[in-house]
Amino acid sequence: MSPLRPDLHAIAGLVPQGATALDLGCGDGALLDYLRREKSVRGRGIELSEAGVLACVRRGLSVRQGSLQEGLADYPDGSFDCVILAQTLQYLDDPTWVLGEMLRVGRRAIVSFPNWGYWRCRLELLARGRIPAAPDLPQPWHDIPRWQALTAADFADFCRRQGMAVGQAIYLAGARRVGVWPNLRAKTAVFALQR
């Protein structure tokens, strides 16, 4: 079993051997480190938190501290094979712009996010009348950074409207893949996008 979170393990499976990758909001660099060791990926990261940048540097990773808007603007078209945004989409002020830039800078964009369409979230909202914590990413609604709830079905519709082709979608309940009724049964969604 991989030491990675289930969504990061699924993302790693979508990144080709020897590819170039940019990890947006790379945190402590666990995914980049794994991709470098296991798949010979040449990767870079952009991370806002100082603690995350320091953790990446300790791993010997190439990472830049800053916002996604500033960091993406520095890269020319087609700079990477894959651009990754793991568990960060729901915190973005302008997800349309960031996803568009991801597809400009990379040939493929890979995104993971918690699915608030998960049946336990629906049940908690129905029974208690309160927004539940995100599945696999518990955080109260008022914590910083603030998040915006979305479902796998919302994101698929968004991609269709924006002309972003979904090359592959992986739905997870923990480490297990979900095939039937994914918007209802999956805690986390992973989408691989292309223009």
NULO-131480 format. One record per residue (C-alpha): x, y, z; residue in three letters; residue number from 1. Coordinates in Angstrom, 3 decimals, always signed. Layout:
// NULO-131480
[node [X Y Z] "ala" NUM]
...
This chain:
// NULO-131480
[node [+0.000 +0.000 +0.000] "met" 1]
[node [+1.287 +3.464 -0.896] "ser" 2]
[node [+2.043 +5.971 +1.883] "pro" 3]
[node [+0.078 +8.573 -0.077] "leu" 4]
[node [-3.475 +9.735 +0.608] "arg" 5]
[node [-5.908 +7.806 -1.630] "pro" 6]
[node [-6.555 +10.771 -3.955] "asp" 7]
[node [-2.816 +11.399 -4.350] "leu" 8]
[node [-2.274 +7.733 -5.150] "his" 9]
[node [-4.969 +7.937 -7.842] "ala" 10]
[node [-3.364 +11.108 -9.234] "ile" 11]
[node [+0.048 +9.415 -9.323] "ala" 12]
[node [-1.510 +6.655 -11.434] "gly" 13]
[node [-2.555 +9.280 -14.017] "leu" 14]
[node [+0.933 +10.801 -14.366] "val" 15]
[node [+3.058 +9.017 -17.014] "pro" 16]
[node [+6.520 +7.666 -16.258] "gln" 17]
[node [+9.199 +10.332 -16.846] "gly" 18]
[node [+6.681 +13.162 -17.302] "ala" 19]
[node [+7.096 +16.768 -16.276] "thr" 20]
[node [+4.641 +17.950 -13.626] "ala" 21]
[node [+3.651 +21.099 -11.769] "leu" 22]
[node [+1.883 +20.558 -8.423] "asp" 23]
[node [-0.206 +23.573 -7.397] "leu" 24]
[node [-0.710 +23.870 -3.659] "gly" 25]
[node [+1.785 +21.036 -3.205] "cys" 26]
[node [+1.710 +21.141 +0.622] "gly" 27]
[node [+4.589 +19.182 +2.123] "asp" 28]
[node [+5.594 +17.752 -1.271] "gly" 29]
[node [+4.515 +14.160 -0.573] "ala" 30]
[node [+3.096 +13.685 -4.093] "leu" 31]
[node [+6.034 +15.323 -5.886] "leu" 32]
[node [+8.484 +13.265 -3.843] "asp" 33]
[node [+6.589 +10.058 -4.653] "tyr" 34]
[node [+6.421 +10.901 -8.373] "leu" 35]
[node [+10.145 +11.660 -8.454] "arg" 36]
[node [+11.116 +8.406 -6.693] "arg" 37]
[node [+8.601 +6.000 -8.235] "glu" 38]
[node [+8.002 +7.414 -11.736] "lys" 39]
[node [+11.120 +9.499 -12.506] "ser" 40]
[node [+8.916 +12.582 -12.891] "val" 41]
[node [+10.627 +15.947 -13.142] "arg" 42]
[node [+8.395 +18.098 -10.988] "gly" 43]
[node [+7.998 +21.543 -9.526] "arg" 44]
[node [+5.615 +22.876 -6.934] "gly" 45]
[node [+3.896 +26.087 -5.948] "ile" 46]
[node [+2.897 +26.406 -2.289] "glu" 47]
[node [+1.553 +29.346 -0.329] "leu" 48]
[node [+2.462 +28.245 +3.199] "ser" 49]
[node [+5.979 +28.715 +4.487] "glu" 50]
[node [+5.772 +25.415 +6.401] "ala" 51]
[node [+4.874 +23.569 +3.188] "gly" 52]
[node [+7.731 +25.173 +1.255] "val" 53]
[node [+10.224 +24.265 +4.000] "leu" 54]
[node [+8.967 +20.649 +4.031] "ala" 55]
[node [+9.431 +20.481 +0.242] "cys" 56]
[node [+12.941 +21.932 +0.429] "val" 57]
[node [+13.836 +19.336 +3.090] "arg" 58]
[node [+12.786 +16.664 +0.581] "arg" 59]
[node [+15.035 +18.239 -2.044] "gly" 60]
[node [+12.119 +19.395 -4.223] "leu" 61]
[node [+11.954 +22.429 -6.488] "ser" 62]
[node [+9.184 +24.577 -5.047] "val" 63]
[node [+8.226 +28.208 -5.166] "arg" 64]
[node [+6.343 +30.084 -2.457] "gln" 65]
[node [+3.463 +32.179 -3.709] "gly" 66]
[node [-0.099 +32.268 -4.917] "ser" 67]
[node [-1.317 +30.169 -7.814] "leu" 68]
[node [-2.202 +33.256 -9.847] "gln" 69]
[node [+1.350 +34.621 -9.642] "glu" 70]
[node [+3.014 +31.246 -10.106] "gly" 71]
[node [+1.049 +30.128 -13.164] "leu" 72]
[node [+1.635 +33.405 -15.000] "ala" 73]
[node [+5.385 +32.691 -15.001] "asp" 74]
[node [+5.101 +29.586 -17.188] "tyr" 75]
[node [+4.729 +29.619 -20.990] "pro" 76]
[node [+2.145 +27.516 -22.831] "asp" 77]
[node [+2.736 +23.766 -22.739] "gly" 78]
[node [+5.519 +23.862 -20.115] "ser" 79]
[node [+4.419 +20.621 -18.405] "phe" 80]
[node [+2.891 +17.278 -19.277] "asp" 81]
[node [+0.655 +17.429 -16.180] "cys" 82]
[node [-0.497 +20.197 -13.857] "val" 83]
[node [-1.957 +18.948 -10.563] "ile" 84]
[node [-4.397 +20.603 -8.152] "leu" 85]
[node [-5.097 +18.236 -5.235] "ala" 86]
[node [-7.721 +19.150 -2.626] "gln" 87]
[node [-7.363 +22.860 -3.394] "thr" 88]
[node [-10.102 +23.601 -5.971] "leu" 89]
[node [-12.739 +24.321 -3.325] "gln" 90]
[node [-10.578 +27.116 -1.829] "tyr" 91]
[node [-9.970 +29.063 -5.051] "leu" 92]
[node [-11.463 +32.510 -5.589] "asp" 93]
[node [-11.474 +32.049 -9.377] "asp" 94]
[node [-11.469 +28.337 -10.261] "pro" 95]
[node [-12.367 +29.011 -13.907] "thr" 96]
[node [-9.221 +31.089 -14.405] "trp" 97]
[node [-6.964 +28.646 -12.525] "val" 98]
[node [-8.256 +25.614 -14.456] "leu" 99]
[node [-7.881 +27.491 -17.739] "gly" 100]
[node [-4.298 +28.386 -16.833] "glu" 101]
[node [-3.596 +24.792 -15.824] "met" 102]
[node [-4.671 +23.658 -19.286] "leu" 103]
[node [-2.611 +26.421 -20.896] "arg" 104]
[node [+0.556 +25.540 -18.970] "val" 105]
[node [+0.086 +21.768 -19.154] "gly" 106]
[node [-1.200 +19.278 -21.670] "arg" 107]
[node [-3.295 +17.677 -18.948] "arg" 108]
[node [-4.807 +19.026 -15.715] "ala" 109]
[node [-5.475 +16.629 -12.843] "ile" 110]
[node [-7.809 +17.804 -10.072] "val" 111]
[node [-9.037 +16.163 -6.863] "ser" 112]
[node [-11.637 +17.489 -4.441] "phe" 113]
[node [-14.029 +16.284 -1.732] "pro" 114]
[node [-17.469 +15.338 -3.070] "asn" 115]
[node [-20.257 +16.952 -1.038] "trp" 116]
[node [-22.714 +14.836 -3.024] "gly" 117]
[node [-21.602 +11.876 -0.853] "tyr" 118]
[node [-24.618 +10.234 +0.788] "trp" 119]
[node [-23.488 +10.918 +4.364] "arg" 120]
[node [-23.145 +14.628 +3.603] "cys" 121]
[node [-26.655 +14.627 +2.148] "arg" 122]
[node [-28.025 +12.743 +5.150] "leu" 123]
[node [-26.364 +15.076 +7.654] "glu" 124]
[node [-27.746 +18.130 +5.856] "leu" 125]
[node [-31.214 +16.564 +5.752] "leu" 126]
[node [-31.222 +15.306 +9.353] "ala" 127]
[node [-29.420 +18.162 +11.100] "arg" 128]
[node [-29.968 +21.040 +8.706] "gly" 129]
[node [-26.273 +21.917 +8.845] "arg" 130]
[node [-23.510 +21.877 +6.239] "ile" 131]
[node [-21.356 +18.862 +7.088] "pro" 132]
[node [-17.579 +18.763 +7.093] "ala" 133]
[node [-16.180 +17.627 +3.760] "ala" 134]
[node [-15.673 +13.897 +3.403] "pro" 135]
[node [-11.986 +12.999 +3.750] "asp" 136]
[node [-11.145 +16.654 +4.495] "leu" 137]
[node [-12.882 +17.766 +7.715] "pro" 138]
[node [-12.982 +21.521 +8.204] "gln" 139]
[node [-15.728 +23.752 +9.642] "pro" 140]
[node [-17.293 +26.174 +7.176] "trp" 141]
[node [-15.906 +29.204 +8.996] "his" 142]
[node [-12.207 +28.184 +9.083] "asp" 143]
[node [-9.642 +29.936 +6.908] "ile" 144]
[node [-9.160 +29.350 +4.090] "pro" 145]
[node [-12.873 +29.278 +3.344] "arg" 146]
[node [-14.104 +26.536 +1.053] "trp" 147]
[node [-16.951 +26.259 -1.403] "gln" 148]
[node [-18.865 +22.992 -1.404] "ala" 149]
[node [-19.219 +21.250 -4.769] "leu" 150]
[node [-20.160 +17.811 -5.961] "thr" 151]
[node [-18.667 +15.562 -8.602] "ala" 152]
[node [-21.779 +16.198 -10.722] "ala" 153]
[node [-21.316 +19.999 -10.340] "asp" 154]
[node [-17.724 +19.734 -11.526] "phe" 155]
[node [-18.576 +17.510 -14.509] "ala" 156]
[node [-21.247 +20.049 -15.594] "asp" 157]
[node [-18.773 +22.907 -15.137] "phe" 158]
[node [-16.209 +21.148 -17.345] "cys" 159]
[node [-18.810 +20.600 -20.069] "arg" 160]
[node [-19.841 +24.278 -20.007] "arg" 161]
[node [-16.204 +25.447 -20.122] "gln" 162]
[node [-15.264 +23.119 -23.000] "gly" 163]
[node [-12.826 +21.141 -20.845] "met" 164]
[node [-12.790 +17.501 -21.867] "ala" 165]
[node [-12.794 +14.975 -19.031] "val" 166]
[node [-10.282 +12.352 -20.108] "gly" 167]
[node [-10.783 +10.242 -17.013] "gln" 168]
[node [-12.738 +10.449 -13.761] "ala" 169]
[node [-11.912 +8.397 -10.676] "ile" 170]
[node [-14.298 +8.246 -7.742] "tyr" 171]
[node [-13.046 +7.107 -4.333] "leu" 172]
[node [-14.572 +6.006 -1.054] "ala" 173]
[node [-11.403 +5.966 +1.024] "gly" 174]
[node [-8.898 +3.941 -1.016] "ala" 175]
[node [-11.638 +1.959 -2.814] "arg" 176]
[node [-12.806 +2.981 -6.291] "arg" 177]
[node [-16.516 +3.579 -6.789] "val" 178]
[node [-18.201 +2.690 -10.077] "gly" 179]
[node [-21.951 +2.727 -9.470] "val" 180]
[node [-23.669 +6.013 -8.476] "trp" 181]
[node [-20.368 +7.808 -7.950] "pro" 182]
[node [-21.858 +11.207 -7.039] "asn" 183]
[node [-23.769 +9.507 -4.212] "leu" 184]
[node [-21.167 +6.964 -3.059] "arg" 185]
[node [-17.770 +8.663 -3.545] "ala" 186]
[node [-16.127 +10.778 -0.840] "lys" 187]
[node [-13.497 +12.147 -3.238] "thr" 188]
[node [-13.366 +12.769 -6.994] "ala" 189]
[node [-10.287 +12.893 -9.253] "val" 190]
[node [-10.651 +14.331 -12.767] "phe" 191]
[node [-8.064 +14.386 -15.570] "ala" 192]
[node [-8.891 +17.238 -17.959] "leu" 193]
[node [-7.711 +18.311 -21.404] "gln" 194]
[node [-8.735 +21.033 -23.850] "arg" 195]
